[in-house]
Amino acid sequence: MASTYDLTIDQGATFALGIQLNENGSAMSLTGASALAQIRKDPGSALLATFSAVTNGTTAGYMSLGLTSSVTRSITPGIFHYDVLLTKAAGTKIRVLSGKATVSAAISLP
């Protein structure tokens, strides 16, 4: 079952999040793993954004998610949903994180 963590994303700003994944009390091996992370208004609705998701092929269980400032600028402020689906080297798919993604309105947009 996925852990729940709510995000706040500033419209027009770069977003970055580091995630430490554990399995059975130890760091999860991400060797050969990949991840897909997306934001949608509601499950099954149109895609709003796809995070860059980097697993670094490490045994330390660390991965990162990111959105560029141009991507966050294109999202209308509001409350949305996201999740992170990890595909392990053996092909097993695990939803490791999910929650609300609140995009806060920017006043200064270059």
Protein Blocks (a to p, Z undefined) as FASTA:
>chain_A
ZZdddddddehiacdddddddeehiacdfehiacdddddfbghiacfbdcdddeklpako
pacddddfklmmmpccdddddddddddfkopacdfbgcdddddddfbdZZ
